[in-house]
Amino acid sequence: RAHAAEKCVESKLVFNHREQYARTCSAWPDRLHGNRNEAVQIVGEEKVSVYERYLEASVRQFRLEHANLYRISFRRV
């Protein structure tokens, strides 16, 4: 049920965590690279390569402001 649309709640605060998420996504490829051999053993080369490209694209999209990550706080009315 869409309570916000039924005016049971209203938005109180809206945060865009794009810059923070770009930094977070930047750390993930570094960690994956450090454990790449183990990741390949678990899921295979192709999936690891696809995920590496996904992470790189995510970082790029957040940094170029083509993607956002919003956190919205609501309050009951």
Phi, psi and chi 1 to 4 in degrees:
 res  aa     phi    psi   chi1   chi2   chi3   chi4
   1 ARG       -  139.6 -145.7  161.8  105.7  143.1
   2 ALA   -93.9   83.9      -      -      -      -
   3 HIS   -62.8  -37.4  -69.2  -70.3      -      -
   4 ALA   -61.5  -39.2      -      -      -      -
   5 ALA   -70.2  -24.0      -      -      -      -
   6 GLU   -92.4    9.6  -64.6  173.6    9.2      -
   7 LYS    62.3   30.5  -61.5 -168.8 -173.8 -115.9
   8 CYS   -84.0  -23.7  -65.6      -      -      -
   9 VAL  -138.0  160.1  -63.9      -      -      -
  10 GLU  -133.7  153.6   68.0 -178.9    8.8      -
  11 SER   -72.0  138.3   60.3      -      -      -
  12 LYS  -108.2  -49.4 -176.6  177.7  174.0 -174.4
  13 LEU  -137.7  145.6  -62.8  168.9      -      -
  14 VAL  -129.4  124.3  177.7      -      -      -
  15 PHE  -117.4  137.9  -62.6   98.1      -      -
  16 ASN  -106.4  111.4 -176.9   -3.6      -      -
  17 HIS   -98.9   32.0  -68.5  -69.9      -      -
  18 ARG   -56.6  -49.7  178.1 -175.0   49.5   76.5
  19 GLU   -65.3  -41.0  -67.1  172.9   -0.4      -
  20 GLN   -65.4  -39.5  -68.1   86.4  -17.7      -
  21 TYR   -71.1  -32.1 -150.0   63.9      -      -
  22 ALA   -61.5  -41.8      -      -      -      -
  23 ARG   -66.2  -42.1  -76.4 -165.1  -56.7  -88.8
  24 THR   -61.6  -47.6  -62.1      -      -      -
  25 CYS   -64.6  -27.3  -74.0      -      -      -
  26 SER   -69.7  -31.3  -66.9      -      -      -
  27 ALA   -74.5  -31.1      -      -      -      -
  28 TRP   -62.8  -44.7  -67.3  -15.5      -      -
  29 PRO   -62.1  -34.7  -20.0   29.0      -      -
  30 ASP   -63.1  -43.7  -65.4  -21.7      -      -
  31 ARG   -67.9  -40.8  -67.4 -174.5   63.7  118.4
  32 LEU   -62.7  -43.3  178.0   55.9      -      -
  33 HIS   -58.9  -39.5 -178.1   71.9      -      -
  34 GLY   -67.7  -21.3      -      -      -      -
  35 ASN  -122.0   23.9  -63.7  -73.2      -      -
  36 ARG   -60.4  -43.8 -167.4  173.9 -161.6  -70.4
  37 ASN   -59.3  -42.9  -69.9  -23.3      -      -
  38 GLU   -65.7  -41.5 -176.1  179.8   -6.3      -
  39 ALA   -61.8  -42.3      -      -      -      -
  40 VAL   -62.9  -40.1  169.2      -      -      -
  41 GLN   -63.3  -34.8  -71.3  176.1   -2.7      -
  42 ILE   -79.1  -47.8  -65.5  169.3      -      -
  43 VAL  -119.0   -9.9  -61.1      -      -      -
  44 GLY    98.1  157.3      -      -      -      -
  45 GLU   -60.2  -44.5  176.9   67.0   38.8      -
  46 GLU   -61.3  -46.2 -177.3  179.6   -5.9      -
  47 LYS   -66.8  -37.6  -72.9 -174.8 -178.9  178.1
  48 VAL   -64.4  -44.0  171.2      -      -      -
  49 SER   -62.0  -42.8  -66.2      -      -      -
  50 VAL   -62.0  -44.5  166.6      -      -      -
  51 TYR   -67.0  -36.7 -161.3   63.4      -      -
  52 GLU   -61.0  -44.3  -72.4  170.2  -30.8      -
  53 ARG   -64.7  -39.5  -71.6 -167.5  -54.0  -84.9
  54 TYR   -60.0  -47.2  164.5   77.2      -      -
  55 LEU   -63.7  -43.4  -70.6  173.0      -      -
  56 GLU   -61.6  -42.1  -69.0  167.0    5.0      -
  57 ALA   -66.2  -38.5      -      -      -      -
  58 SER   -62.4  -47.5  -65.3      -      -      -
  59 VAL   -58.0  -47.3  170.5      -      -      -
  60 ARG   -59.9  -44.7 -173.1  171.0   49.2 -106.7
  61 GLN   -65.9  -40.1  -65.8  -55.3  -52.3      -
  62 PHE   -66.4  -42.7  -77.6  114.5      -      -
  63 ARG   -67.8  -33.7  -73.6 -169.9  175.1  147.9
  64 LEU   -83.4    1.8  -66.9  172.4      -      -
  65 GLU    64.1   30.3  -59.8 -179.0   18.3      -
  66 HIS   -94.3  -10.5  -66.2  170.3      -      -
  67 ALA  -136.5  150.3      -      -      -      -
  68 ASN  -135.3  160.6  -66.1  -70.2      -      -
  69 LEU  -131.8  105.8  179.5   71.8      -      -
  70 TYR   -97.6  139.3  -68.6  107.7      -      -
  71 ARG  -118.3  124.4 -172.3  179.8   74.8 -171.2
  72 ILE  -117.9  128.8  -55.7  170.6      -      -
  73 SER  -100.5  134.5  -64.5      -      -      -
  74 PHE  -115.8  158.9  -67.3   96.2      -      -
  75 ARG  -132.5  148.0   74.7  171.5 -170.3   86.5
  76 ARG   -70.4  143.2  -65.6 -177.0 -168.1  -86.3
  77 VAL  -116.3      -  -68.7      -      -      -
